[in-house]
Amino acid sequence: MGIHDYQEALVGWSDLDKPYFCVPTDASDGQLVKVVTKYLNERPQKLHLQATSSAANALALAFPCS
């Protein structure tokens, strides 16, 4: 949830030109956790990477912006 909230803040402050991922407004916190967990479970070789980049990549794959 932190990376999602941070992206929202950056877009709101105009510090980010366009969002990296576009989570639907009706997505629950639990759904976002499941998306990131699934991403990491399917890619154990990435577990040593920073949590923020892994979470952002998981959300971008699950919720790409059109």
KANOR-V255982 format. One record per residue. PHI is phi in whole degrees, 0 to 359 (999 if undefined). D_FIRST is the distance of its C-alpha to the first C-alpha in Angstrom with 1 decimal. Layout:
PHI_D_FIRST / PHI_D_FIRST
This chain:
999_0.0 / 298_3.8 / 292_5.6 / 295_5.1 / 297_6.1 / 295_8.5 / 298_10.0 / 301_10.6 / 295_12.3 / 298_14.3 / 295_15.5 / 297_16.4 / 275_18.3 / 64_20.0 / 271_19.0 / 226_17.9 / 297_20.5 / 214_18.5 / 292_15.0 / 279_14.4 / 217_12.8 / 231_13.1 / 285_10.9 / 298_13.3 / 296_13.1 / 267_13.9 / 288_11.1 / 270_9.8 / 302_6.7 / 299_9.4 / 295_10.3 / 296_7.2 / 298_7.8 / 296_11.4 / 298_11.3 / 292_10.2 / 299_12.5 / 299_15.2 / 303_15.1 / 288_15.6 / 297_18.2 / 276_20.1 / 224_20.1 / 299_21.0 / 292_22.7 / 258_19.5 / 294_18.2 / 276_19.8 / 283_17.8 / 300_15.1 / 299_11.7 / 296_10.3 / 290_13.0 / 295_12.7 / 296_9.1 / 297_10.2 / 296_13.4 / 298_12.2 / 291_10.4 / 294_13.5 / 291_15.8 / 282_14.4 / 229_14.0 / 292_16.6 / 275_17.7 / 266_21.3
